[in-house]
Amino acid sequence: MKIYFEKTNGNNLVIITDGETAKIFDAAPTGIYEGVDLYDQDASEQLRERFRELEEAGELNDFNDIYSPDEMPVEELAEELEGAELVFEKEWEKKVKKIDDAIKNKMMETGAMGTEPVTVRIKLTEEEKKLFIDSEKYDSDHYFWEFEGKELVISYTEEVEG
């Protein structure tokens, strides 16, 4: 989940997205969203801090639990998101991106393709390890993973022999 802040000539917006769907909040009529005045000079920093606090306290709702009467596909907001400021990204999603980037970089570095696996090692905290195990993203025939202490050892194969 990523959260953006867009300053506009009219209503400033908070845009929350899961990569496919965007939920838009203009906080009308007060201009206050999650206790932050969207028209304050430092509204983006206040939003960043607010969402960080919610995540640390375990009170940040999952994307599907956030209601907005104004939802649309992310591609319809591409132009707005280009001008918006990313104020928050869930920590686990940052780690997933790091894992995916490490695999992609290793593939580029080694030239591995097809049925050749690439393996990377990434240190995870206990919380990240739990989130990784609970995630279904890497549960497919393309991935093999195990933990060696606090280190995730993950292998990816582009084409699985059947």
PyMOL commands that set and color helices and strands:
alter all, ss='L'
color gray80, all
select helices_A, chain A and resi 43-56+63-65+74-83+91-110+126-134
alter helices_A, ss='H'
color red, helices_A
select strands_A, chain A and resi 2-6+13-17+21-25+32-33+36-37+71-73+85-89+118-123+143-148+151-156
alter strands_A, ss='S'
color yellow, strands_A
deselect
rebuild
show_as cartoon
